[in-house]
Amino acid sequence: MIEAHKEKISKEAVDEWFAMWETQERAIHEAHHNRDKAVKALMEQAIVHYEQFIQNASNTTDALQVSETYEVLPINGMERLQFVKTRPGQYACYRQLDELFIETKKRCARLRLKK
């Protein structure tokens, strides 16, 4: 298991990361509502944002590995992320990514209390 980096999951760091997601989420929601084809590109940017946080918050400099377990990821997080990456233009993937962001934020809060 790749453990979380305590300083990188501070409340301030997580809030800043999540605020960026909220901005992206509004744009993605609007694009889905308008059936805009740009939603795929917006989702791909959000996926990169999510992956960068997981990598940064973990004690590793390597790219995310499907075979690894990351302490900051929620239950089945890697499998769910792979699902989102396969079809980023679908609404179900957008909802799943939103849940991953929310659950990761909560997990970071629990890890801060634990460490």
Secondary structure in CASP SS format (residue, H / E / C, confidence):
PFRMAT SS
TARGET T0000
AUTHOR 0000-0000-0000
METHOD secondary structure of the structure
MODEL  1
M C 1.00
I E 1.00
E C 1.00
A E 1.00
H C 1.00
K H 1.00
E H 1.00
K H 1.00
I H 1.00
S C 1.00
K H 1.00
E H 1.00
A H 1.00
V H 1.00
D H 1.00
E H 1.00
W H 1.00
F H 1.00
A H 1.00
M H 1.00
W H 1.00
E H 1.00
T H 1.00
Q H 1.00
E H 1.00
R H 1.00
A H 1.00
I H 1.00
H H 1.00
E H 1.00
A H 1.00
H H 1.00
H H 1.00
N C 1.00
R C 1.00
D C 1.00
K C 1.00
A C 1.00
V H 1.00
K H 1.00
A H 1.00
L H 1.00
M H 1.00
E H 1.00
Q H 1.00
A H 1.00
I H 1.00
V H 1.00
H H 1.00
Y H 1.00
E H 1.00
Q H 1.00
F H 1.00
I H 1.00
Q H 1.00
N H 1.00
A H 1.00
S E 1.00
N C 1.00
T C 1.00
T C 1.00
D C 1.00
A C 1.00
L C 1.00
Q C 1.00
V C 1.00
S C 1.00
E C 1.00
T C 1.00
Y E 1.00
E C 1.00
V C 1.00
L C 1.00
P C 1.00
I C 1.00
N C 1.00
G H 1.00
M H 1.00
E H 1.00
R H 1.00
L H 1.00
Q H 1.00
F H 1.00
V H 1.00
K H 1.00
T H 1.00
R C 1.00
P C 1.00
G C 1.00
Q C 1.00
Y H 1.00
A H 1.00
C H 1.00
Y H 1.00
R H 1.00
Q H 1.00
L H 1.00
D H 1.00
E H 1.00
L H 1.00
F H 1.00
I H 1.00
E H 1.00
T H 1.00
K H 1.00
K H 1.00
R H 1.00
C H 1.00
A H 1.00
R H 1.00
L H 1.00
R H 1.00
L H 1.00
K H 1.00
K C 1.00
END
